[in-house]
Each structure stands twice: as structure tokens, then as C-alpha cells.
Amino acid sequence: MRMLIAFIIGLITAPILVALVGIAGWLPSNSNSEPPKWESSIGMRALDASLERRSDGLPNPITTKDAAAIAAGGKIYSDNCSRCHGTTKGPSAFGSGFYPRVPQFFQEGTDVDPNEAYAAVHDGVRYSGMPAWDKQLTGQQIWQVANFVANIRGPGGKKMDMDAD
């Protein structure tokens, strides 16, 4: 019984201590430091799970063989996304100032499928610099850029060419 009481006290005390440390200003809040690995790991797992849930059952109107739609997505990416997410020429200097870091798709690749990319672009990503684009782009344009992003790296990690740089 003592063990159970100690466990419950620990469950209550630990979050209170973390909250107090944060309120006291002892947790870093600057965006130019490197995120700790544990924070990045938890954040990425939570984002992956959320994108999978939000994208489940979305009907992608673009086929993987629709080169014109994917090229149109590349143009949209170049015009709207590359300032933060980088290009084939290199990573974005602007995107490195965000916390959490902005994915640099051409340097890091991506593991999102088109539906997950659509959910991220359409609705944005909370607690990051990724806004919702549902007011700036049409649904068709969001699908085009989502399919482009999901295909930035082809089979075997081969980079796609992006003529829209």
C-alpha cells in the first residue's frame, strides 16, 4: 500500500515540479538553441500520430502518375513553401530560426504521404510556424503541393528534380 501511495504522489509531484520550473523561467524559451533529442522525439511522434489521424480517409484526387499536377505542386512549393522548407539548392536560412525546426525536405527527405501532407498544409501545425493554408490556396492546389512534397524523394532516397526553383 505504501508503494502505491508513493507512486501516486510521484505522479502528482513530477508535473507540478515541471510546471514550477517553467513558471520560474528556468526552462529555455529561445528559438536559436538546438532542441533536446527527447523533446524532438516526443514532438515528432505526436505530430506523426496527429497527421495520421487527421488524414485518415482523405480522398486524394491526384494519382501518383499525374506529372502535370505534381509539377504544378512544385511551382506552388517554390512560390509559397521554399522560403521555410528549402530547395534543391540548399536549406532555408529563414527556416532554421524556428523552434521546432522547419523540415528541410530536400536535405532530410520526408516520410509523410500525400494525405498527411494535405492535412498539415490545409490545417497548419500548432505550436510551430506552419500556418493553415486553407484560405490562401484552393483544395486542388493544396493536393498538388501535398503530392509534390510527399514525392520529393523517390524510391531509394533519390531526390526529385524541381524545375520551379
N, C-alpha and C positions, 0 to 999 in steps of 0.2 A: 504494500500500500504506500509506503514511503517513496518507493521508486516512482510510482505513478504520480504522486503529488509533486515530486522534484521535476519530472518530465513536463507536467502541465505548467509549473512555474517557469521552467525554461522556455516553453513555447510562448508564454506571455511576455517574459522579460526580454528576450532577444529582440523582437520587433520594436519594443519600447526603447531599448538602448540605441538601436539603429536610428530611430526617429529623433531621439535626443541629440545624437551625434550630428545628424543632418541639420537640425534646428540651430545647433550651436555654431554651425558654419565650418565644421571640421571635415566635411565631405567636399571634394573638389567640384567646382562648377564651371571651370574654364573649358572651352571647346578646343583648345590647341594642344591638350595633352593626349597621349595615347590611351585609349580605353583599356582597362584591365581585361585580361583574357576571360575571366569568369563573367564579367559584365557583357562582353561581346557574345560569348557563347549563349548565355541566357536570353539576351536580346534577339539573336538570330533564330534561336529555337522558337521563341514566342512569335516572331514575325512570320516564320515559315508556317507554323500551325495556324495563325490567323489568316494568312493568304490562302492556304489550302481550304480552310473552312469558308472564307468569303467567295472563293472562286468555284466551289463545288457546284457542278451542274450548269455553269455558264455556257451558252451555245456559241462557240466560236464560228463566225460566219466566213472566216478565211481559211482556205486549205493550205497545207504546207507547201504545195506546189504553185501557189499563186504568186509568181515572181513579181508581177506588177504591184500587187498590194504590199508585199514585203519591201519593195523599192520605195513605194510611197511612204511606208513606215520609216524607212531610213532617212528620207527627207524631213519628215516630222521630227524624228530624233535629232537630226542635225540642227534644225531650227529651234527646237524647244528644250531638248534634254542634254545635249552635249556639253553645255556650259557647266553643268554639275557632274555628269557621268562620264565625261571624256570622249575621245575619238580614237581612231586608229593611229593618229599621230602622237597620242600621249594622254596621260591622265589630266584631269581638270585641276588647276591650281585652286580655283574657287571652291570646288567640292571638298578639298582637303580641310577646309576650315569648319566643316560641320561636325557635330557630335550628336549621334554616332556618325561615323564616316560615311560618305556617299559612295556606294559601289561604283567602281570604275570598270564597266563591263568589258571593255576591250583588253584590259590588262588582267582582270581577275576572272573573266568569264561569268556566267550566270547559271543558276540551277532552277530558275523559275520556268514554268511552262507558260504558254500564251494566256491561259485563263488567270493564272496568278499575277502575271504582269498587267493584265487588264484591270484586275481588282486594285492593284497598287496605283496605277495611273489614274483610273477613274475616281477612286475614293481617297487617294493620298495615304500617307503613313503617319500616324500620330506620333508625337514626340521625336520627330525628325524634321528635316527641312523639305520633305516631299509633300507638295500640295496636291489637292484634288484637282484634276484637270477636266472634270465633267462640265464645267462652264466655258472653258476655252476651246475644247476640241469636241467634235461630234463623236458619237458612239463608234462610227465606222473608222474615224481617224485614230481613236484610242485602240481599236482592234488592230489596225495596221501597225502602229508603233509597238503594241504588245507582242505581235508576231515577230516583228523585227528584233526586238530585244531578246526574245526567247531563242532566236536563231543567230545571235551574234557569233557564237562559237558553234561550228558544225561538228559532225562526228569526229571523234578522236581529238577534240580540243582545237581543231583548225579554225583560225579566225576567218570570219566572213569579210569580204571586201565591202567597203562603204563608199560609194561614189559621191555621196552627198556631203562629204567633208567640206 
